[in-house]
Amino acid sequence: MRTYETVLIIKPALSDPEVAERVEKTKQIIASDGGELVNHEIWGRRKLTHLIGKAREGVYAYLKYRATPALLKKLQHNYSVTGDILRDMTVVSSERKFKVKEKKAKVKAPAAAPKNP
């Protein structure tokens, strides 16, 4: 199973309980297909940078979960059928650890003292 992160932009016409219900339905789909929810947040209403349809704002929701790639197709289908989702974006979460290379400071040898004749 891979870890995925999804951001949803939900129609602004929905009330807060309806938005919470929409996110809950998505969580149920993930759980019913054998996925595991790691984290979820509702970021709230925000103004969009450009119009999506006729909407000037949307409600943002974030989900992080572990699932199989087959579940993504099921979620995409669900988003398109319900019509409550303006946009969605799903990415594979990379949990890589980066190594920090330390640079060694070069120490210069002390300059030779000038010879006095």
Backbone as a printed PyTorch tensor [residue, N CA C, xyz], in Angstrom:
tensor([[[  0.8360,  -1.1840,   0.0000],
         [  0.0000,   0.0000,   0.0000],
         [  0.8750,   1.2390,   0.0000]],

        [[  0.4270,   2.2390,  -0.7310],
         [  1.1420,   3.5160,  -0.7910],
         [  0.4050,   4.5490,   0.0520]],

        [[  1.1180,   5.5980,   0.3880],
         [  0.5100,   6.7150,   1.1200],
         [  0.1760,   7.8090,   0.1210]],

        [[ -1.0720,   8.2680,   0.1420],
         [ -1.5510,   9.3000,  -0.7660],
         [ -2.0300,  10.5050,   0.0240]],

        [[ -1.9480,  11.6610,  -0.6240],
         [ -2.5050,  12.9020,  -0.0720],
         [ -3.4630,  13.4680,  -1.1020]],

        [[ -4.6640,  13.8210,  -0.6490],
         [ -5.6760,  14.3700,  -1.5400],
         [ -6.1680,  15.7040,  -0.9860]],

        [[ -6.2640,  16.6780,  -1.8630],
         [ -6.8690,  17.9640,  -1.5180],
         [ -8.1240,  18.0990,  -2.3660]],

        [[ -9.2430,  18.3720,  -1.7070],
         [-10.5170,  18.5550,  -2.3910],
         [-10.9470,  20.0030,  -2.2810]],

        [[-11.5110,  20.5380,  -3.3620],
         [-12.1700,  21.8440,  -3.3120],
         [-13.6470,  21.5470,  -3.5060]],

        [[-14.4080,  21.7960,  -2.4570],
         [-15.8350,  21.4610,  -2.4360],
         [-16.6380,  22.7150,  -2.7230]],

        [[-17.8000,  22.5360,  -3.3620],
         [-18.6570,  23.6740,  -3.7250],
         [-18.9810,  24.5280,  -2.5060]],

        [[-18.9260,  25.8510,  -2.6540],
         [-19.1660,  26.7390,  -1.5110],
         [-20.6370,  26.8100,  -1.1050]],

        [[-21.5480,  26.3340,  -1.9470],
         [-22.9770,  26.3780,  -1.6230],
         [-23.3360,  25.4090,  -0.5040]],

        [[-22.4750,  24.4360,  -0.2450],
         [-22.7470,  23.4660,   0.8150],
         [-22.4800,  24.0890,   2.1840]],

        [[-23.3200,  23.7330,   3.1530],
         [-23.1210,  24.2220,   4.5170],
         [-21.9990,  23.4240,   5.1820]],

        [[-21.5650,  23.8900,   6.3350],
         [-20.4790,  23.2060,   7.0380],
         [-20.8270,  21.7600,   7.3970]],

        [[-22.0510,  21.4710,   7.8830],
         [-22.3770,  20.0560,   8.1350],
         [-22.3880,  19.2050,   6.8620]],

        [[-22.7940,  19.7910,   5.7500],
         [-22.7990,  19.0440,   4.4850],
         [-21.3750,  18.7750,   4.0080]],

        [[-20.4750,  19.7320,   4.2300],
         [-19.0680,  19.5360,   3.8710],
         [-18.4780,  18.4140,   4.7300]],

        [[-18.7730,  18.4450,   6.0230],
         [-18.2720,  17.4000,   6.9200],
         [-18.8270,  16.0280,   6.5160]],

        [[-20.0830,  16.0040,   6.0820],
         [-20.6890,  14.7570,   5.6250],
         [-20.0020,  14.2550,   4.3580]],

        [[-19.6580,  15.1510,   3.4410],
         [-18.9860,  14.7830,   2.1940],
         [-17.6010,  14.1840,   2.4810]],

        [[-16.8750,  14.8000,   3.4140],
         [-15.5660,  14.2890,   3.8000],
         [-15.7290,  12.9320,   4.4980]],

        [[-16.7500,  12.8040,   5.3070],
         [-17.0090,  11.5360,   6.0000],
         [-17.3120,  10.4150,   5.0080]],

        [[-18.0490,  10.7120,   3.9530],
         [-18.3300,   9.7090,   2.9210],
         [-17.0480,   9.2620,   2.2330]],

        [[-16.1580,  10.1990,   1.9780],
         [-14.8750,   9.8660,   1.3680],
         [-14.0620,   8.9830,   2.3050]],

        [[-14.0630,   9.2910,   3.5920],
         [-13.3550,   8.4710,   4.5690],
         [-13.9400,   7.0590,   4.6190]],

        [[-15.2560,   6.9340,   4.5030],
         [-15.9000,   5.6210,   4.5180],
         [-15.5180,   4.7970,   3.2950]],

        [[-15.4140,   5.4540,   2.1380],
         [-15.0040,   4.7490,   0.9170],
         [-13.5870,   4.2210,   1.0750]],

        [[-12.7050,   5.0390,   1.6500],
         [-11.3170,   4.6150,   1.8700],
         [-11.2770,   3.4130,   2.8080]],

        [[-12.0230,   3.4770,   3.9050],
         [-12.0240,   2.3900,   4.8870],
         [-12.6670,   1.1230,   4.3300]],

        [[-13.7200,   1.2630,   3.5370],
         [-14.4260,   0.0890,   3.0220],
         [-13.5990,  -0.6830,   1.9950]],

        [[-12.6660,  -0.0230,   1.3570],
         [-11.8410,  -0.6820,   0.3440],
         [-10.5060,  -1.1610,   0.9160]],

        [[-10.3800,  -1.1640,   2.2300],
         [ -9.1640,  -1.6730,   2.8580],
         [ -8.1010,  -0.6270,   3.0900]],

        [[ -8.4160,   0.6410,   2.8570],
         [ -7.4520,   1.7070,   3.0840],
         [ -7.4040,   2.1040,   4.5460]],

        [[ -6.4070,   2.8800,   4.8910],
         [ -6.2290,   3.3300,   6.2640],
         [ -6.0380,   4.8410,   6.2760]],

        [[ -6.9280,   5.5500,   6.9530],
         [ -6.8440,   7.0060,   7.0310],
         [ -5.7620,   7.3870,   8.0320]],

        [[ -4.8410,   8.2480,   7.6060],
         [ -3.7530,   8.6940,   8.4640],
         [ -4.1060,  10.0310,   9.1090]],

        [[ -4.6240,  10.9570,   8.2930],
         [ -4.9220,  12.3030,   8.7830],
         [ -5.9750,  12.9370,   7.8820]],

        [[ -6.7890,  13.8090,   8.4390],
         [ -7.7050,  14.5970,   7.6210],
         [ -7.9690,  15.9310,   8.3090]],

        [[ -8.1480,  16.9530,   7.4870],
         [ -8.4190,  18.3010,   7.9960],
         [ -9.3590,  19.0030,   7.0310]],

        [[-10.2020,  19.8570,   7.5670],
         [-11.0100,  20.7330,   6.7250],
         [-10.4050,  22.1200,   6.8930]],

        [[ -9.8300,  22.6320,   5.8100],
         [ -9.1160,  23.9050,   5.8720],
         [-10.0480,  25.1050,   5.8230]],

        [[-11.2900,  24.9130,   5.4340],
         [-12.2640,  25.9950,   5.4500],
         [-12.4490,  26.6730,   4.1000]],

        [[-13.2730,  27.7260,   4.1130],
         [-13.5880,  28.4650,   2.8880],
         [-12.4490,  29.4100,   2.5360]],

        [[-12.1000,  29.3840,   1.2610],
         [-11.0400,  30.2620,   0.7670],
         [-11.4230,  30.7960,  -0.5990]],

        [[-10.9380,  31.9630,  -0.8950],
         [-11.1790,  32.5630,  -2.2010],
         [-10.2820,  31.8870,  -3.2300]],

        [[-10.8410,  31.5740,  -4.3920],
         [-10.0900,  30.9300,  -5.4590],
         [ -9.3280,  31.9720,  -6.2660]],

        [[ -8.2040,  31.5970,  -6.8260],
         [ -7.4230,  32.5340,  -7.6280],
         [ -8.0680,  32.7790,  -8.9910]],

        [[ -8.8610,  31.8130,  -9.4620],
         [ -9.5850,  31.9850, -10.7140],
         [-10.9240,  31.2480, -10.6000]],

        [[-11.8540,  31.6030, -11.4440],
         [-13.1750,  30.9790, -11.3920],
         [-13.0970,  29.5070, -11.7760]],

        [[-13.8420,  28.6920, -11.0620],
         [-14.0430,  27.2950, -11.4320],
         [-15.5430,  27.1740, -11.6580]],

        [[-15.9300,  27.0780, -12.9250],
         [-17.3570,  27.1660, -13.2400],
         [-17.7950,  28.5980, -12.9610]],

        [[-18.7110,  28.7490, -12.0210],
         [-19.1250,  30.0950, -11.6060],
         [-18.7290,  30.3750, -10.1580]],

        [[-17.9540,  29.4910,  -9.5750],
         [-17.5840,  29.6210,  -8.1640],
         [-16.3710,  30.5230,  -7.9920]],

        [[-16.4660,  31.4420,  -7.0460],
         [-15.3600,  32.3370,  -6.7140],
         [-14.6160,  31.8820,  -5.4620]],

        [[-15.2350,  30.9670,  -4.7140],
         [-14.5960,  30.4290,  -3.5180],
         [-14.9490,  28.9590,  -3.3880]],

        [[-14.2250,  28.2800,  -2.5190],
         [-14.4590,  26.8660,  -2.3040],
         [-14.0430,  26.4740,  -0.9030]],

        [[-14.4920,  25.3080,  -0.4850],
         [-14.1280,  24.7750,   0.8260],
         [-13.0530,  23.7220,   0.5960]],

        [[-11.9130,  23.9100,   1.2290],
         [-10.7830,  23.0120,   1.0420],
         [-10.7860,  21.9250,   2.1250]],

        [[-10.5170,  20.6860,   1.6960],
         [-10.3890,  19.5630,   2.6260],
         [ -9.1340,  18.7810,   2.2480]],

        [[ -8.4460,  18.2760,   3.2540],
         [ -7.1920,  17.5400,   3.0630],
         [ -7.3460,  16.1550,   3.6810]],

        [[ -6.9230,  15.1280,   2.9360],
         [ -6.9570,  13.7460,   3.4230],
         [ -5.6110,  13.0910,   3.1400]],

        [[ -5.0860,  12.3720,   4.1230],
         [ -3.8690,  11.5880,   3.9350],
         [ -4.2130,  10.1680,   4.3360]],

        [[ -3.9180,   9.2080,   3.4380],
         [ -4.3400,   7.8380,   3.6830],
         [ -3.4200,   6.8570,   2.9780]],

        [[ -3.4800,   5.6090,   3.4290],
         [ -2.7550,   4.5110,   2.7880],
         [ -3.7780,   3.6580,   2.0580]],

        [[ -3.4960,   3.3680,   0.7910],
         [ -4.4490,   2.6100,  -0.0070],
         [ -3.7650,   2.0000,  -1.2190]],

        [[ -4.5290,   1.1790,  -1.9410],
         [ -4.0480,   0.5880,  -3.1850],
         [ -4.3780,   1.5380,  -4.3370]],

        [[ -3.6600,   1.4390,  -5.4480],
         [ -3.9580,   2.3100,  -6.5890],
         [ -5.3770,   2.1340,  -7.1460]],

        [[ -5.9760,   0.9620,  -6.9640],
         [ -7.3410,   0.7300,  -7.4480],
         [ -8.3510,   1.6250,  -6.7340]],

        [[ -8.0670,   1.9620,  -5.4990],
         [ -8.9740,   2.8320,  -4.7430],
         [ -9.0380,   4.2300,  -5.3450]],

        [[ -7.9420,   4.6910,  -5.9430],
         [ -7.9280,   6.0330,  -6.5320],
         [ -8.9650,   6.1530,  -7.6510]],

        [[ -9.0880,   5.1350,  -8.4670],
         [-10.0880,   5.1570,  -9.5390],
         [-11.4890,   5.2050,  -8.9620]],

        [[-11.7070,   4.4680,  -7.8860],
         [-13.0160,   4.4510,  -7.2300],
         [-13.3470,   5.8370,  -6.6600]],

        [[-12.3570,   6.4800,  -6.0550],
         [-12.5680,   7.8250,  -5.5120],
         [-12.8400,   8.8360,  -6.6250]],

        [[-12.0670,   8.7740,  -7.7220],
         [-12.2800,   9.6870,  -8.8570],
         [-13.6840,   9.5410,  -9.4110]],

        [[-14.1390,   8.3160,  -9.5360],
         [-15.4920,   8.0710, -10.0320],
         [-16.5210,   8.6750,  -9.0760]],

        [[-16.3010,   8.4970,  -7.7950],
         [-17.2280,   9.0280,  -6.7970],
         [-17.2770,  10.5530,  -6.8370]],

        [[-16.1190,  11.1970,  -7.0110],
         [-16.0860,  12.6630,  -7.0820],
         [-16.8770,  13.1690,  -8.2870]],

        [[-16.7360,  12.4860,  -9.4140],
         [-17.4150,  12.9460, -10.6350],
         [-18.9210,  12.6980, -10.5830]],

        [[-19.3430,  11.6440,  -9.9140],
         [-20.7690,  11.3090,  -9.8560],
         [-21.5290,  12.2500,  -8.9170]],

        [[-20.9350,  12.5710,  -7.7730],
         [-21.6640,  13.3840,  -6.7920],
         [-21.8350,  14.8280,  -7.2460]],

        [[-20.8400,  15.3880,  -7.8920],
         [-20.9460,  16.7560,  -8.3740],
         [-20.6820,  17.8180,  -7.3240]],

        [[-20.3540,  17.4270,  -6.0920],
         [-20.0680,  18.3910,  -5.0220],
         [-18.6240,  18.8710,  -5.0490]],

        [[-17.7730,  18.1660,  -5.7650],
         [-16.3450,  18.4720,  -5.7840],
         [-16.0190,  19.3200,  -7.0180]],

        [[-15.4830,  20.5210,  -6.7850],
         [-15.0730,  21.3770,  -7.8970],
         [-13.7590,  20.8800,  -8.4970]],

        [[-12.7820,  20.5930,  -7.6470],
         [-11.4800,  20.1050,  -8.0820],
         [-10.9470,  19.1330,  -7.0270]],

        [[-10.1030,  18.2270,  -7.4840],
         [ -9.4020,  17.3420,  -6.5670],
         [ -8.0010,  17.1120,  -7.1000]],

        [[ -7.0810,  16.9000,  -6.1920],
         [ -5.7110,  16.5950,  -6.5800],
         [ -5.1780,  15.5440,  -5.6130]],

        [[ -4.6870,  14.4570,  -6.1710],
         [ -4.1220,  13.3760,  -5.3640],
         [ -2.6840,  13.1560,  -5.7880]],

        [[ -1.8030,  13.0850,  -4.8050],
         [ -0.3890,  12.8350,  -5.0640],
         [  0.0900,  11.7150,  -4.1540]],

        [[  1.1410,  11.0380,  -4.5930],
         [  1.7740,  10.0210,  -3.7620],
         [  2.6570,  10.7510,  -2.7710]],

        [[  2.4720,  10.4610,  -1.5100],
         [  3.2470,  11.1110,  -0.4690],
         [  4.6140,  10.4700,  -0.3890]],

        [[  5.6460,  11.2860,  -0.4210],
         [  7.0030,  10.7450,  -0.3240],
         [  7.4940,  10.9340,   1.1000]],

        [[  7.8390,   9.8520,   1.7060],
         [  8.2980,   9.8540,   3.0900],
         [  9.8090,   9.6430,   3.1330]],

        [[ 10.5010,  10.2170,   2.2030],
         [ 11.9410,  10.0200,   2.1110],
         [ 12.6730,  10.8240,   3.1690]],

        [[ 13.7540,  10.2550,   3.6000],
         [ 14.6100,  10.9720,   4.5410],
         [ 15.8370,  11.4330,   3.7770]],

        [[ 16.1660,  12.6630,   3.9380],
         [ 17.2890,  13.2300,   3.2180],
         [ 18.5140,  13.2820,   4.1300]],

        [[ 19.6520,  12.9540,   3.5470],
         [ 20.9010,  13.0420,   4.2930],
         [ 21.5040,  14.4120,   4.0670]],

        [[ 21.9780,  14.9790,   5.1200],
         [ 22.6310,  16.2780,   5.0280],
         [ 24.1350,  16.0370,   4.9990]],

        [[ 24.7510,  16.5070,   3.9460],
         [ 26.1950,  16.3490,   3.8330],
         [ 26.8710,  17.5130,   4.5310]],

        [[ 27.7880,  17.1630,   5.3900],
         [ 28.5290,  18.2070,   6.0790],
         [ 29.7890,  18.5140,   5.2940]],

        [[ 30.0340,  19.7640,   5.1110],
         [ 31.2430,  20.1650,   4.4090],
         [ 32.3620,  20.3220,   5.4270]],

        [[ 33.5110,  19.7720,   5.0680],
         [ 34.6650,  19.9060,   5.9440],
         [ 35.3390,  21.2350,   5.6520]],

        [[ 35.6350,  21.9450,   6.6920],
         [ 36.3170,  23.2250,   6.5280],
         [ 37.7780,  22.9670,   6.2190]],

        [[ 38.2390,  23.6310,   5.2110],
         [ 39.6430,  23.4730,   4.8530],
         [ 40.4770,  24.3850,   5.7530]],

        [[ 41.4660,  23.7870,   6.3530],
         [ 42.3420,  24.5560,   7.2270],
         [ 43.6230,  24.8420,   6.4510]],

        [[ 43.9240,  26.1180,   6.3400],
         [ 45.1460,  26.4950,   5.6320],
         [ 46.3260,  26.4140,   6.5960]],

        [[ 47.4270,  25.9880,   6.0310],
         [ 48.6550,  25.9290,   6.8280],
         [ 49.1010,  27.3740,   7.0880]],

        [[ 49.6470,  27.6120,   8.2700],
         [ 50.0800,  28.9880,   8.5510],
         [ 51.1960,  29.4030,   7.5940]],

        [[ 51.1340,  30.6290,   7.2020],
         [ 52.1390,  31.1490,   6.2620],
         [ 53.5180,  31.1340,   6.9280]],

        [[ 54.5000,  30.8070,   6.1620],
         [ 55.8590,  30.7570,   6.6880],
         [ 56.3020,  32.1700,   7.0350]],

        [[ 56.9960,  32.2790,   8.1460],
         [ 57.4750,  33.5920,   8.5670],
         [ 58.5910,  34.0410,   7.6450]],

        [[ 58.6400,  35.3110,   7.2650],
         [ 59.7050,  35.7730,   6.3800],
         [ 61.0490,  35.6350,   7.0510]],

        [[ 62.0300,  35.2380,   6.2510],
         [ 63.3850,  35.0330,   6.7900],
         [ 64.1030,  36.3660,   6.8270]],

        [[ 64.7740,  36.6560,   7.9200],
         [ 65.5700,  37.8740,   8.0500],
         [ 67.0230,  37.5370,   7.7110]],

        [[ 67.6030,  38.2340,   6.7420],
         [ 69.0090,  37.9470,   6.4080],
         [ 69.9580,  38.5000,   7.3790]]])
